């Protein structure tokens, strides 16, 4: 049986808090928030109850280095080197892959934690951009392999499309394509 644990991001304290915990200034616990009908991480601060609504549950699975995996973690699969966010969907902990929004069941992957969506809010966008840059380089490399002209035109079109998504100048993209074609001569 897995342990039931939670955490939440405390915007005021600018830190991740785990329940149950207490640090003297704030004692955090899980409670029913009757205002909006959800479970929340709460704390009593000088007689005033405050709710942290971004509750994340422990998956019961540890990463390859022994760190506990929670919803909201950004992970990298060790077998495919894909980046994903840990989510809870349809009664199961899943990976939502950053490159294409597809999903896979978390227990089927060995992962390494890269960060989380609260402490590293720009990480998903940075990983998506790195993935696009890698695809751009891969497709450029495919242009210097002799093949069908229609296939080469399709690859060049994909390079142009990805280059545009990355914000590359059209002239730079065309220069990269031409440099790969020149390697065939």
DANORTA-V914962 format. One record per backbone hydrogen bond with DSSP energy under -0.5 kcal/mol. NH is the residue of the N-H (numbers start at 1). CO is the residue of the C=O. If there is no record, write none. Layout:
BEGIN
nh: <NH/NH>
co: <CO/CO>
END
This chain:
BEGIN
nh: <5/6/7/8/10/10/11/14/15/17/19/21/23/25/28/28/29/31/33/34/36/37/38/40/41/42/42/43/44/45/45/46/48/49/50/52/53/55/56/58/59/63/64/66/69/71/72/73/74/75/75/76/77/78/81/84/85/86/87/89/89/92/94/94/95/96/96/97/97/98/99/101/104/106/108/109/111/112/114/115/117/120/121/123/126/127/128/129/130/131/132/133/134/135/136/137/138/139/140/141/142/143/143/144/144/145/146/152/153/154/155/156/157/158/159/160/161/162/163/164/165/166/167/168/173/174/175/176/177/178/179/180/181/182/183/183/184/185>
co: <3/19/56/17/8/15/9/10/10/8/6/28/26/23/21/26/42/40/38/32/33/33/33/31/52/29/40/50/27/43/48/44/45/47/43/41/51/53/7/5/69/67/111/63/61/57/86/70/115/73/84/112/82/110/77/75/96/73/94/87/92/89/87/92/104/85/94/95/102/83/83/97/95/93/105/106/109/76/74/74/72/116/118/120/122/123/124/125/126/127/128/129/130/131/132/133/134/135/136/137/138/139/140/140/141/142/144/148/149/150/151/152/153/154/155/156/157/158/159/160/161/162/164/163/169/170/171/172/173/174/175/176/177/178/179/180/181/182>
END
